[in-house]
Every structure is written in C-alpha cells, then in structure tokens.
Amino acid sequence: SSTSRHVNYRDSLLSWLLKDALGGNSQTIMIAAISPSAMQYDETLRTLRYADRAKKIQNHPIVNESNTSSVIRELREEVLSLHQQMATLLTCPAEDLQSLIP
C-alpha cells in the first residue's frame, strides 16, 4: 500500500488559514496542545492527526527577488570587482603595467 504525500489545504479550515505559513517560503513550528483527559480524547486525536498531516507538508522555497533587485545585485558585484582590479593596478610597478595593456 502506497501512502500519499499530498496534503490538501481544503481538508481543514485551519490548514487553509495557515497555508502561507505551512507551504510558503517560511519555516514554521507547530505545537500541538493535547490533553491527557479522557473527556478530550476525540479532540486530542484530531489534533494529533492534524499535526501528523501538517508535518508531511513539503516546501519548495524560491528566492523572492525582483528583476530590479537582481540587476542591482549584479551591478554591485561588478563595481566590487572593478575596485579590486583598480587596487591591483595601483599596487603594480610601472614596468608591469605595460604587460597588462592589450
């Protein structure tokens, strides 16, 4: 018998309310509060079943980066690289600079 790994948010109102926290780009900790009382057996069992289903949710996080942010990051990396190249050139003796010019 194969077990299904898909957890459907429509199974529970609580899951649907927490869908961004349970299935988004976040790390979520869930605490299942249960009671040792025999009177609360059904509620405790439902809580444990829900916690077990929620534990099976698998996230596939992605980096939330806009095109503008990506371009800015790449330009900053290029500026840093150019600063490092300039610092290298400033510390080179004059005779070595001729060999660096194409």
N, C-alpha and C positions, 0 to 999 in steps of 0.2 A: 504494500500500500504506500503510495507516494503522498507526501504532505505538501500542501500548497503554501508557498511563501508569500503570496499576495495578501495584503491586509487591506480590506476595502474600507474607506472612510465612511461610507454610508451605513456600516453596521452599527455605529454608535454615534449619538449626538455629541458625546464628549470628544470622540476622535475627530469628528468633523470640526468642532470648535478649535481643537488643538492641531489641526492639520499643518499649519505653517511651522509650528514648533516641532512636530513629530516628523515631518517629511521635508522640511526646507533645508536651508544651509546653516542650520544651527545644531548645537549639541544640547540635548535635553536630558534632564534627570527626572525620573518619575519615582515618587514614593507612594507605595500602595499602603494605605492605612487600613488595617484589618482588626477585627475584634475577636477575642477568644470566647465570647459569649455564644451559647447555643442559640439564643434568640436571634442573633445576627448572622447565622450560618449562611443563609441564602445571599445576603449582601456581601459577605466576605468571599464567598465562592465566585460571585460575579466580578468582584474587584480583582481577585487573583486571575481569573480568566482574561479580563481586560488587560491587566498588566502583562500577561503572557503574550497576548496578541500584539500589544504595543511594542514589546521587546523585539518582535520579529520584523519590525519595520526597518528597511534598509534604505539609507540615504545615498544619493549620488550627487554630492555637492559640486557646485560650479563656482568659479570666481566671478563675482559681480563687478565687472569693470566695463565702463562705457568706452566707446571709441576715443573720445577726447582724453580720458584718463590714460588710456593705453599710449596714445601719441605723446602725451606729456611725460609719461614714464620713460619712453624710448628716447625722447629728446634730452631728458636729464642724464640718462646713461651715456648718451653721445657727448654731452658737454663735459661730463666727468672724464671720459676717455680722452677728449681733446686737451683738457687741463693736464692730464698725466703725460700726454705726448709733449706738450709745451714745456713741462717741468723737466722732462728728459732732455729736450733740445737745449734748454738753458744751462744745463749742467755739463753738456758735451764741450770738449775743446774745439776751437775754430777749425782746425785741420780735419777733424772727424765730421764736421757739418757738410763738407763738400761731398763726402761719400753718401750722405743721406739724400742729397738733391738729385732727382732723376734727370 
